[in-house]
Amino acid sequence: MAKGWWINLFLLLLLIGGGGGVWWIGQMEEVEEALLEEARQVSPIAPQEVIRVRLTNRQQQVIALMKEARGWRITEPVQLVGGADSDGVAALLGVLDQKYDRRIVEEVRDAASFGLIPPQARLSVATARGQSQTLTLGEESPAGGKRYLLLGDDGPLVLLPKGDLLGLELSINQLRDKRLFADFEGKVPQRVRLEKGGDVQLVLEKKGDGAGGWWLQEPFVDRAGDQAAGAWVNDFTLAMGSDFKAGSPPEGDGWVMTLTDQMGHSRRVTFWLEGEQLLARRSGETDALTLFSHLTENLAKSPLDFISHHPLDILTTPEQLILAFQGRRLRVSPTAGQWPNSHWETIWKSLVQEAWKGVESKGVADPWLMVTVDVGGKRLQVPFWKEGALLRLAPPGRPRSLLLTVLQSQAMEKAMVALFNGKAP
């Protein structure tokens, strides 16, 4: 019995030891594989460590970039106002992180045979710690699908898939920041001025410190709809172009937009049409940014498109409503914030809910209906006129009228019939 017990223990230890050996061998293989993978990396410099870049492209055009606190800036061939496109720079520096397939030679003796003279592209990068690296792009290999890349000045020469090296072939326009207001990131728009042909088309401004609502200041003063004005401003502050092209705005034509932030700093962009293509020139630049066509429609908007469509900005229930219609008057006071029936509720909604659109005011003809609102110690009067199947109202103290929708107009007329004892309005 005792001898059998020792044999079983020996076999158990042998089994455990063998399993541990297999595990250890597996771990060593993983480490070896990771080291080989790391050894095949194009550069020991991580993209995020790079602060200076110099790229010579296929046309032997030199593009230099420098990293600053606010992002990348293009310094050659000219210092551009818009800076550099972060996605473009990421694609360029992403080459440093790639893994090559294999080494061709350790030292290149016939550079021309690999398409390295002249180079298809040459990238030099530097870090704040003084590290540097140069990569030279060669031709496609005879087998196809891969390209030669020279690491450093003398080698080794390696092969990589063509798709991993596309960043080295970016043009200066592909590396430029294509945001319309590229340096407006993080700023709060306070004022927008739009001119066309030298005349002021509209001015929008935020009240107070910029945290308040939007107001139309020109060509007339009126409360603006925050959603309509805010969306319109955002369309321009967030707009991006697709490319750059040579061009200048025609004399005395086109639009000029001046955007002012909460600190009083302004940016100016000039827009014009070339055929059906909308172009824009940012202040301080000499070429044009090509934009998408929907911005043309935004530039052509009328000031009436921006005014608030809410007739009254009242958040509390009024003390009473008075209706004056065809020589007759009705008045009612809500009880505990509730109207006596749905018809009075309809009248109230027409005063506080959003109307269809803003329109020019017309004449001084007698109104079809006059609604008087007593609220917070104030008396406000809102006249209504019939215009075909629609109703137009004039918000008190505002320079333009509002047109109700078809459904709103029909509901108002039905409410008036019911309130005035079935008498057809």
C-alpha positions as CSV (number, residue, x, y, z in Angstrom):
1,M,0.0,0.0,0.0
2,A,2.7,2.5,0.9
3,K,4.7,1.8,-2.2
4,G,1.6,2.4,-4.4
5,W,1.0,5.7,-2.7
6,W,4.5,7.0,-3.5
7,I,4.2,6.0,-7.1
8,N,0.9,7.9,-7.5
9,L,2.5,11.0,-5.9
10,F,5.4,10.8,-8.3
11,L,3.2,10.6,-11.3
12,L,1.1,13.6,-10.0
13,L,4.2,15.8,-9.6
14,L,5.4,14.8,-13.0
15,L,2.1,15.8,-14.5
16,I,2.1,19.1,-12.8
17,G,5.7,19.8,-13.7
18,G,5.0,18.9,-17.4
19,G,2.0,21.2,-17.5
20,G,4.1,24.1,-16.0
21,G,6.8,23.5,-18.6
22,V,4.3,23.7,-21.4
23,W,2.9,26.9,-19.9
24,W,6.4,28.4,-19.6
25,I,7.3,27.5,-23.2
26,G,4.0,29.2,-24.3
27,Q,4.8,32.3,-22.4
28,M,8.3,32.5,-23.9
29,E,6.9,32.1,-27.4
30,E,4.5,35.0,-26.8
31,V,7.3,37.2,-25.5
32,E,9.5,36.3,-28.5
33,E,6.7,37.1,-30.9
34,A,6.0,40.5,-29.2
35,L,9.7,41.4,-29.5
36,L,9.8,40.4,-33.2
37,E,6.6,42.5,-33.8
38,E,8.2,45.5,-32.0
39,A,11.4,45.1,-34.0
40,R,9.4,45.4,-37.3
41,Q,8.0,48.8,-36.3
42,V,8.9,51.6,-38.8
43,S,10.0,54.0,-36.1
44,P,10.7,54.0,-32.4
45,I,9.2,57.5,-32.2
46,A,5.5,57.5,-31.3
47,P,3.3,59.9,-33.4
48,Q,2.2,61.9,-30.3
49,E,5.8,62.7,-29.4
50,V,6.5,64.5,-32.7
51,I,6.6,68.3,-32.6
52,R,8.2,69.1,-36.0
53,V,7.5,67.6,-39.4
54,R,9.1,68.2,-42.8
55,L,7.6,66.5,-45.8
56,T,8.9,66.6,-49.3
57,N,6.3,65.2,-51.7
58,R,6.5,63.7,-55.2
59,Q,6.5,67.2,-56.8
60,Q,9.5,68.1,-54.5
61,Q,7.3,70.6,-52.7
62,V,8.4,71.1,-49.1
63,I,5.7,71.2,-46.4
64,A,6.8,72.0,-42.8
65,L,4.6,71.7,-39.8
66,M,5.0,72.7,-36.1
67,K,3.0,71.5,-33.1
68,E,1.8,74.2,-30.8
69,A,-0.5,74.4,-27.8
70,R,-3.6,74.9,-30.0
71,G,-2.6,72.2,-32.5
72,W,-0.6,71.8,-35.7
73,R,0.4,74.8,-37.8
74,I,1.8,74.8,-41.3
75,T,5.0,77.0,-41.6
76,E,6.1,76.2,-45.1
77,P,5.7,76.9,-48.0
78,V,3.7,79.8,-46.4
79,Q,2.3,80.3,-42.9
80,L,-1.4,79.7,-43.3
81,V,-4.1,81.3,-41.2
82,G,-6.2,78.1,-40.9
83,G,-3.4,75.9,-39.5
84,A,-3.2,72.2,-40.2
85,D,-5.9,69.5,-40.4
86,S,-5.6,67.2,-37.4
87,D,-6.9,64.2,-39.3
88,G,-4.5,64.8,-42.1
89,V,-1.5,65.1,-39.7
90,A,-2.6,62.0,-37.9
91,A,-2.6,60.1,-41.2
92,L,0.8,61.4,-42.0
93,L,2.4,60.5,-38.7
94,G,0.5,57.2,-38.5
95,V,3.2,55.8,-40.8
96,L,5.5,55.8,-37.8
97,D,3.3,53.2,-36.1
98,Q,3.2,50.8,-39.0
99,K,4.9,47.4,-39.0
100,Y,6.8,46.4,-42.1
101,D,6.5,43.0,-43.7
102,R,10.2,42.3,-44.2
103,R,13.6,43.8,-44.7
104,I,15.0,43.8,-48.2
105,V,18.6,45.0,-47.5
106,E,20.4,46.4,-44.5
107,E,22.2,49.1,-46.5
108,V,21.1,50.5,-49.9
109,R,23.8,50.8,-52.5
110,D,21.7,51.4,-55.6
111,A,19.0,53.8,-54.4
112,A,17.7,54.6,-57.9
113,S,16.7,51.0,-58.6
114,F,14.2,51.2,-55.7
115,G,12.8,54.5,-56.8
116,L,14.5,56.4,-54.0
117,I,16.3,58.9,-56.3
118,P,14.4,61.1,-56.6
119,P,12.3,60.0,-53.7
120,Q,8.5,59.6,-54.1
121,A,8.3,61.3,-50.7
122,R,10.6,62.1,-47.8
123,L,9.4,62.6,-44.2
124,S,11.6,63.9,-41.4
125,V,10.2,64.2,-37.8
126,A,11.7,65.5,-34.6
127,T,10.6,65.3,-30.9
128,A,11.1,67.7,-28.0
129,R,13.7,65.3,-26.6
130,G,15.9,65.7,-29.6
131,Q,15.0,62.4,-31.3
132,S,14.6,62.4,-35.1
133,Q,13.8,60.0,-37.9
134,T,13.8,60.2,-41.7
135,L,11.7,58.0,-43.9
136,T,12.0,57.9,-47.7
137,L,9.3,56.4,-49.9
138,G,10.3,54.4,-53.0
139,E,8.5,52.8,-55.8
140,E,6.1,49.9,-55.8
141,S,7.8,46.5,-55.6
142,P,7.7,44.3,-58.8
143,A,5.4,41.8,-57.0
144,G,2.9,44.6,-56.6
145,G,0.8,45.7,-53.6
146,K,3.8,46.8,-51.5
147,R,6.2,49.7,-51.6
148,Y,9.8,50.2,-50.6
149,L,10.5,52.4,-47.6
150,L,14.0,53.5,-46.5
151,L,14.4,53.8,-42.7
152,G,16.9,56.5,-41.8
153,D,19.4,57.9,-44.3
154,D,21.2,54.6,-45.1
155,G,18.8,51.8,-44.3
156,P,17.5,49.3,-43.7
157,L,15.1,49.1,-46.8
158,V,11.8,47.5,-45.9
159,L,8.6,46.6,-47.6
160,L,5.1,47.7,-46.5
161,P,1.6,47.4,-48.0
162,K,0.8,50.5,-50.1
163,G,-2.2,51.3,-48.0
164,D,0.0,51.8,-44.9
165,L,2.0,54.5,-46.6
166,L,-0.8,56.7,-48.1
167,G,-0.1,59.4,-45.5
168,L,3.3,60.1,-47.1
169,E,1.6,61.2,-50.3
170,L,-0.7,63.9,-48.9
171,S,-0.6,67.2,-50.6
172,I,-0.5,70.6,-48.8
173,N,-4.2,71.1,-49.4
174,Q,-5.0,67.7,-47.8
175,L,-3.0,68.8,-44.8
176,R,-4.7,72.2,-44.4
177,D,-7.5,72.8,-41.9
178,K,-10.7,73.1,-44.0
179,R,-12.9,74.5,-41.2
180,L,-14.5,77.7,-42.4
181,F,-13.8,79.4,-39.1
182,A,-10.7,77.3,-38.2
183,D,-9.5,79.4,-35.3
184,F,-13.0,79.8,-33.7
185,E,-12.9,76.4,-31.8
186,G,-13.9,76.9,-28.2
187,K,-15.2,80.4,-28.8
188,V,-18.8,81.5,-28.2
189,P,-20.4,83.5,-31.0
190,Q,-21.7,86.8,-29.8
191,R,-22.4,88.7,-32.9
192,V,-22.8,87.9,-36.7
193,R,-22.8,90.5,-39.4
194,L,-23.7,89.6,-43.0
195,E,-23.3,91.9,-45.9
196,K,-24.1,91.4,-49.5
197,G,-22.8,93.7,-52.3
198,G,-21.7,96.2,-49.6
199,D,-25.1,96.4,-48.0
200,V,-26.0,95.0,-44.5
201,Q,-28.2,92.0,-45.0
202,L,-28.6,91.2,-41.3
203,V,-27.0,91.5,-37.9
204,L,-27.6,88.9,-35.1
205,E,-26.4,89.5,-31.6
206,K,-26.7,87.9,-28.2
207,K,-27.9,90.0,-25.4
208,G,-25.9,90.5,-22.3
209,D,-22.7,88.5,-21.9
210,G,-23.6,86.1,-24.7
211,A,-25.4,83.6,-22.5
212,G,-28.8,85.2,-23.3
213,G,-31.0,84.8,-26.4
214,W,-30.4,86.0,-29.9
215,W,-31.7,89.3,-31.2
216,L,-32.0,90.6,-34.7
217,Q,-30.4,94.1,-34.8
218,E,-30.5,94.9,-38.5
219,P,-32.3,95.7,-40.7
220,F,-34.8,96.0,-37.9
221,V,-34.7,95.2,-34.2
222,D,-36.7,92.1,-33.1
223,R,-36.4,89.1,-30.8
224,A,-34.9,86.2,-32.8
225,G,-35.9,82.6,-32.4
226,D,-33.0,81.0,-30.5
227,Q,-33.3,77.7,-32.3
228,A,-33.4,79.2,-35.8
229,A,-30.6,81.8,-35.2
230,G,-28.5,79.3,-33.2
231,A,-28.7,76.6,-35.9
232,W,-27.9,79.1,-38.6
233,V,-24.8,80.4,-36.8
234,N,-23.7,76.8,-36.1
235,D,-24.0,75.9,-39.7
236,F,-21.2,78.4,-40.5
237,T,-19.0,78.0,-37.4
238,L,-19.0,74.2,-37.9
239,A,-18.8,74.3,-41.7
240,M,-15.9,72.5,-43.5
241,G,-14.8,72.8,-47.1
242,S,-13.9,70.0,-49.4
243,D,-10.8,71.5,-51.1
244,F,-8.9,74.7,-52.0
245,K,-8.7,76.4,-55.4
246,A,-7.3,79.7,-56.8
247,G,-9.8,82.4,-57.1
248,S,-10.8,85.9,-56.0
249,P,-14.2,87.4,-55.1
250,P,-15.8,89.6,-57.8
251,E,-15.8,93.3,-57.2
252,G,-18.9,94.5,-55.4
253,D,-20.6,91.1,-55.4
254,G,-20.9,88.2,-52.9
255,W,-21.3,88.1,-49.2
256,V,-19.0,89.1,-46.3
257,M,-19.6,87.5,-42.9
258,T,-18.0,88.9,-39.7
259,L,-18.2,86.7,-36.7
260,T,-17.3,88.2,-33.2
261,D,-16.7,86.1,-30.1
262,Q,-17.4,86.9,-26.5
263,M,-14.0,88.5,-26.1
264,G,-14.6,91.0,-29.0
265,H,-12.3,89.2,-31.4
266,S,-13.6,89.1,-35.0
267,R,-13.1,86.7,-37.9
268,R,-14.1,87.7,-41.5
269,V,-14.9,85.4,-44.4
270,T,-15.8,86.4,-47.9
271,F,-18.2,84.2,-50.0
272,W,-19.0,84.2,-53.7
273,L,-20.5,82.0,-56.3
274,E,-18.5,80.6,-59.2
275,G,-21.2,79.0,-61.3
276,E,-23.1,76.9,-58.8
277,Q,-20.0,76.4,-56.6
278,L,-19.9,78.4,-53.4
279,L,-16.3,79.6,-52.6
280,A,-15.0,81.3,-49.4
281,R,-11.8,83.2,-48.6
282,R,-10.7,83.3,-45.0
283,S,-9.2,86.6,-43.9
284,G,-5.4,86.6,-44.5
285,E,-5.4,83.8,-47.1
286,T,-5.0,84.2,-50.9
287,D,-6.9,81.2,-52.2
288,A,-10.5,80.0,-51.8
289,L,-12.1,77.1,-49.9
290,T,-14.8,75.2,-51.8
291,L,-18.0,74.7,-49.7
292,F,-21.1,72.6,-49.9
293,S,-24.2,74.1,-51.6
294,H,-26.5,74.2,-48.6
295,L,-24.6,77.2,-47.2
296,T,-25.7,79.2,-50.3
297,E,-29.3,78.8,-49.1
298,N,-28.3,80.0,-45.6
299,L,-26.6,83.1,-47.0
300,A,-29.8,84.0,-48.9
301,K,-32.1,83.8,-45.9
302,S,-34.4,86.7,-45.1
303,P,-34.2,88.5,-41.8
304,L,-37.9,87.3,-41.3
305,D,-36.6,83.8,-41.2
306,F,-34.9,84.6,-37.9
307,I,-37.5,86.4,-35.9
308,S,-39.1,84.6,-33.0
309,H,-42.3,82.8,-34.0
310,H,-43.7,83.0,-30.4
311,P,-46.2,85.9,-30.3
312,L,-45.9,86.3,-26.5
313,D,-43.1,85.2,-24.2
314,I,-45.3,84.5,-21.2
315,L,-44.6,81.6,-18.8
316,T,-47.4,82.3,-16.3
317,T,-51.1,82.1,-16.8
318,P,-52.7,85.6,-17.3
319,E,-55.3,87.1,-15.0
320,Q,-57.8,87.4,-17.8
321,L,-58.4,87.4,-21.5
322,I,-60.7,89.8,-23.3
323,L,-62.0,89.1,-26.9
324,A,-63.3,92.0,-29.0
325,F,-65.1,90.6,-32.1
326,Q,-67.6,92.3,-34.4
327,G,-68.7,94.8,-31.7
328,R,-69.0,92.1,-29.0
329,R,-66.8,91.4,-26.1
330,L,-66.1,88.4,-24.0
331,R,-63.8,88.1,-21.0
332,V,-62.7,85.2,-18.9
333,S,-60.3,84.5,-16.0
334,P,-58.7,81.1,-15.5
335,T,-59.4,79.2,-12.3
336,A,-56.4,77.6,-10.6
337,G,-54.5,78.0,-13.9
338,Q,-57.2,76.2,-15.9
339,W,-59.4,77.7,-18.7
340,P,-63.1,77.1,-18.5
341,N,-63.2,75.1,-21.8
342,S,-61.1,74.0,-24.7
343,H,-62.1,77.0,-26.9
344,W,-60.4,79.5,-24.5
345,E,-57.5,77.1,-24.3
346,T,-57.2,77.3,-28.1
347,I,-57.2,81.1,-28.0
348,W,-54.5,81.1,-25.4
349,K,-52.3,78.6,-27.3
350,S,-52.4,80.9,-30.4
351,L,-50.7,83.6,-28.3
352,V,-47.9,81.5,-26.8
353,Q,-47.3,78.6,-29.2
354,E,-45.0,78.9,-32.2
355,A,-46.6,80.4,-35.3
356,W,-45.8,79.4,-38.9
357,K,-43.5,82.2,-40.1
358,G,-42.8,85.9,-39.9
359,V,-44.2,88.3,-42.5
360,E,-44.1,92.0,-43.2
361,S,-46.8,94.0,-41.4
362,K,-49.6,95.5,-43.5
363,G,-51.6,98.7,-43.2
364,V,-53.8,99.7,-40.3
365,A,-57.0,98.1,-41.4
366,D,-59.4,97.2,-38.5
367,P,-58.5,93.8,-37.1
368,W,-60.8,90.8,-37.5
369,L,-60.2,90.1,-33.8
370,M,-58.6,91.9,-30.9
371,V,-57.3,89.8,-27.9
372,T,-56.4,91.7,-24.8
373,V,-54.2,89.9,-22.2
374,D,-53.9,91.1,-18.6
375,V,-50.8,89.6,-17.0
376,G,-48.5,90.7,-14.2
377,G,-50.0,94.1,-14.0
378,K,-49.6,94.7,-17.8
379,R,-52.2,94.9,-20.5
380,L,-51.1,93.5,-23.9
381,Q,-53.2,93.7,-27.1
382,V,-52.8,91.3,-30.0
383,P,-54.8,92.1,-33.2
384,F,-55.6,89.4,-35.7
385,W,-56.4,89.8,-39.4
386,K,-57.8,87.2,-41.9
387,E,-55.7,86.6,-45.0
388,G,-57.5,84.0,-47.1
389,A,-57.6,80.8,-45.1
390,L,-54.9,82.0,-42.7
391,L,-54.7,84.3,-39.7
392,R,-52.1,87.0,-39.2
393,L,-51.3,88.5,-35.8
394,A,-49.2,91.4,-34.7
395,P,-47.2,90.7,-31.5
396,P,-47.2,93.7,-29.2
397,G,-44.1,95.9,-29.4
398,R,-42.6,94.1,-32.3
399,P,-42.1,95.4,-35.9
400,R,-43.2,92.4,-37.9
401,S,-46.3,90.2,-38.0
402,L,-46.7,86.4,-37.6
403,L,-48.7,84.1,-39.8
404,L,-50.5,81.1,-38.2
405,T,-50.5,77.7,-39.8
406,V,-53.6,76.4,-41.6
407,L,-54.4,74.1,-38.6
408,Q,-53.9,76.9,-36.1
409,S,-56.1,79.3,-38.1
410,Q,-58.9,76.7,-38.5
411,A,-58.8,75.9,-34.8
412,M,-59.0,79.7,-33.9
413,E,-62.1,80.2,-36.2
414,K,-63.8,77.1,-34.7
415,A,-63.1,78.4,-31.2
416,M,-64.6,81.8,-32.1
417,V,-67.8,80.2,-33.5
418,A,-68.2,78.3,-30.3
419,L,-67.5,81.2,-28.0
420,F,-69.8,83.6,-29.7
421,N,-72.8,81.4,-29.5
422,G,-72.4,79.7,-32.9
423,K,-72.2,83.0,-34.8
424,A,-70.0,82.4,-37.9
425,P,-67.0,84.7,-37.8
